[in-house]
Amino acid sequence: MKKLLILLVFLFLSDTVFAYNRASGKLIENIRVRPMVAFVLFEGCANYTKIYLTNDYYKSMLSVALTAAAAGKKVEVVFQNNASCATTEAQIEYIDVKF
């Protein structure tokens, strides 16, 4: 029984570690666009995150961010390289709009 309890504790702790690069239920407060990069500030985050505008996927991600911000929709965002919105200029992996 103790082994099962310890296993469950480690499972919950590992879920917290893997979820660190994810921010859920965030509003987009500001978007700053430069020639090849867009910076996005999410509610509750101290630092801007970035989207490089180097291909159609990233340009579409910026479009989704702009649409969500204009509609006042909450988003879930996942960052690359296990970064978080506490990381300075973390790169966004994807944005999921909550409808």
Short mmCIF file of the C-alpha atoms (twelve columns), coordinates in Angstrom:
data_MODEL
# 
_entry.id   MODEL 
# 
loop_
_atom_site.group_PDB 
_atom_site.id 
_atom_site.type_symbol 
_atom_site.label_atom_id 
_atom_site.label_alt_id 
_atom_site.label_comp_id 
_atom_site.label_asym_id 
_atom_site.label_seq_id 
_atom_site.Cartn_x 
_atom_site.Cartn_y 
_atom_site.Cartn_z 
_atom_site.pdbx_PDB_model_num 
ATOM 1  C CA . MET A 1  0.000   0.000  0.000   1 
ATOM 2  C CA . LYS A 2  2.858   2.371  0.822   1 
ATOM 3  C CA . LYS A 3  4.459   1.683  -2.557  1 
ATOM 4  C CA . LEU A 4  1.229   2.576  -4.315  1 
ATOM 5  C CA . LEU A 5  0.918   5.796  -2.328  1 
ATOM 6  C CA . ILE A 6  4.513   6.770  -3.127  1 
ATOM 7  C CA . LEU A 7  3.952   5.967  -6.799  1 
ATOM 8  C CA . LEU A 8  0.860   8.195  -6.887  1 
ATOM 9  C CA . VAL A 9  2.733   11.069 -5.217  1 
ATOM 10 C CA . PHE A 10 5.520   10.839 -7.820  1 
ATOM 11 C CA . LEU A 11 2.946   10.700 -10.594 1 
ATOM 12 C CA . PHE A 12 1.293   13.919 -9.413  1 
ATOM 13 C CA . LEU A 13 4.645   15.637 -8.972  1 
ATOM 14 C CA . SER A 14 5.799   14.650 -12.454 1 
ATOM 15 C CA . ASP A 15 2.558   15.972 -13.948 1 
ATOM 16 C CA . THR A 16 3.282   19.353 -12.339 1 
ATOM 17 C CA . VAL A 17 6.797   19.381 -13.782 1 
ATOM 18 C CA . PHE A 18 5.611   18.577 -17.305 1 
ATOM 19 C CA . ALA A 19 2.775   21.103 -17.115 1 
ATOM 20 C CA . TYR A 20 5.176   23.948 -16.322 1 
ATOM 21 C CA . ASN A 21 5.561   24.868 -19.992 1 
ATOM 22 C CA . ARG A 22 1.780   25.300 -20.316 1 
ATOM 23 C CA . ALA A 23 -0.347  28.306 -19.363 1 
ATOM 24 C CA . SER A 24 -4.129  27.810 -19.327 1 
ATOM 25 C CA . GLY A 25 -7.002  30.252 -19.201 1 
ATOM 26 C CA . LYS A 26 -4.957  33.321 -20.105 1 
ATOM 27 C CA . LEU A 27 -6.150  36.478 -21.804 1 
ATOM 28 C CA . ILE A 28 -3.816  38.186 -24.245 1 
ATOM 29 C CA . GLU A 29 -2.992  41.628 -22.877 1 
ATOM 30 C CA . ASN A 30 -0.744  43.004 -25.622 1 
ATOM 31 C CA . ILE A 31 0.746   42.040 -28.988 1 
ATOM 32 C CA . ARG A 32 3.803   43.810 -30.378 1 
ATOM 33 C CA . VAL A 33 4.760   43.032 -33.997 1 
ATOM 34 C CA . ARG A 34 8.224   43.608 -35.440 1 
ATOM 35 C CA . PRO A 35 9.464   42.766 -38.976 1 
ATOM 36 C CA . MET A 36 10.266  39.079 -38.315 1 
ATOM 37 C CA . VAL A 37 8.917   38.438 -34.801 1 
ATOM 38 C CA . ALA A 38 5.761   39.093 -32.793 1 
ATOM 39 C CA . PHE A 39 5.799   39.486 -29.023 1 
ATOM 40 C CA . VAL A 40 2.729   38.431 -27.029 1 
ATOM 41 C CA . LEU A 41 2.031   39.334 -23.396 1 
ATOM 42 C CA . PHE A 42 -0.347  37.012 -21.564 1 
ATOM 43 C CA . GLU A 43 -2.364  37.882 -18.481 1 
ATOM 44 C CA . GLY A 44 -0.389  37.150 -15.310 1 
ATOM 45 C CA . CYS A 45 2.946   36.832 -17.122 1 
ATOM 46 C CA . ALA A 46 5.770   39.234 -16.376 1 
ATOM 47 C CA . ASN A 47 7.544   38.745 -19.706 1 
ATOM 48 C CA . TYR A 48 6.591   38.824 -23.359 1 
ATOM 49 C CA . THR A 49 6.698   35.579 -25.322 1 
ATOM 50 C CA . LYS A 50 7.605   35.442 -28.995 1 
ATOM 51 C CA . ILE A 51 6.423   34.042 -32.293 1 
ATOM 52 C CA . TYR A 52 8.948   34.105 -35.131 1 
ATOM 53 C CA . LEU A 53 7.202   35.064 -38.385 1 
ATOM 54 C CA . THR A 54 9.364   32.848 -40.594 1 
ATOM 55 C CA . ASN A 55 6.738   30.490 -42.044 1 
ATOM 56 C CA . ASP A 56 3.004   30.149 -42.629 1 
ATOM 57 C CA . TYR A 57 2.433   28.167 -39.418 1 
ATOM 58 C CA . TYR A 58 3.845   30.928 -37.228 1 
ATOM 59 C CA . LYS A 59 1.983   33.605 -39.189 1 
ATOM 60 C CA . SER A 60 -1.228  31.640 -38.634 1 
ATOM 61 C CA . MET A 61 -0.422  31.431 -34.919 1 
ATOM 62 C CA . LEU A 62 -0.125  35.229 -34.824 1 
ATOM 63 C CA . SER A 63 -3.472  35.485 -36.600 1 
ATOM 64 C CA . VAL A 64 -5.054  33.202 -33.983 1 
ATOM 65 C CA . ALA A 65 -3.534  35.300 -31.192 1 
ATOM 66 C CA . LEU A 66 -4.834  38.522 -32.733 1 
ATOM 67 C CA . THR A 67 -8.312  37.044 -33.183 1 
ATOM 68 C CA . ALA A 68 -8.435  35.724 -29.608 1 
ATOM 69 C CA . ALA A 69 -7.247  39.065 -28.236 1 
ATOM 70 C CA . ALA A 70 -9.821  41.013 -30.270 1 
ATOM 71 C CA . ALA A 71 -12.631 38.678 -29.152 1 
ATOM 72 C CA . GLY A 72 -11.497 38.666 -25.518 1 
ATOM 73 C CA . LYS A 73 -11.202 34.861 -25.510 1 
ATOM 74 C CA . LYS A 74 -9.043  32.933 -23.066 1 
ATOM 75 C CA . VAL A 75 -6.268  30.815 -24.517 1 
ATOM 76 C CA . GLU A 76 -4.021  27.960 -23.523 1 
ATOM 77 C CA . VAL A 77 -0.441  28.399 -24.630 1 
ATOM 78 C CA . VAL A 78 2.434   25.907 -24.669 1 
ATOM 79 C CA . PHE A 79 6.050   27.040 -24.828 1 
ATOM 80 C CA . GLN A 80 9.021   25.376 -26.508 1 
ATOM 81 C CA . ASN A 81 12.016  23.911 -24.646 1 
ATOM 82 C CA . ASN A 82 10.175  23.559 -21.310 1 
ATOM 83 C CA . ALA A 83 10.089  27.334 -20.942 1 
ATOM 84 C CA . SER A 84 7.274   29.234 -19.252 1 
ATOM 85 C CA . CYS A 85 5.912   32.752 -19.325 1 
ATOM 86 C CA . ALA A 86 8.353   33.476 -16.502 1 
ATOM 87 C CA . THR A 87 11.179  32.908 -19.000 1 
ATOM 88 C CA . THR A 88 12.283  36.014 -20.874 1 
ATOM 89 C CA . GLU A 89 10.937  35.858 -24.440 1 
ATOM 90 C CA . ALA A 90 9.974   32.182 -24.403 1 
ATOM 91 C CA . GLN A 91 9.027   30.888 -27.834 1 
ATOM 92 C CA . ILE A 92 5.435   29.715 -28.265 1 
ATOM 93 C CA . GLU A 93 4.839   26.134 -29.444 1 
ATOM 94 C CA . TYR A 94 1.102   26.530 -30.015 1 
ATOM 95 C CA . ILE A 95 -1.950  28.512 -28.907 1 
ATOM 96 C CA . ASP A 96 -5.313  26.879 -28.200 1 
ATOM 97 C CA . VAL A 97 -8.316  29.249 -28.119 1 
ATOM 98 C CA . LYS A 98 -11.016 28.447 -25.566 1 
ATOM 99 C CA . PHE A 99 -14.543 28.937 -27.002 1 
# 
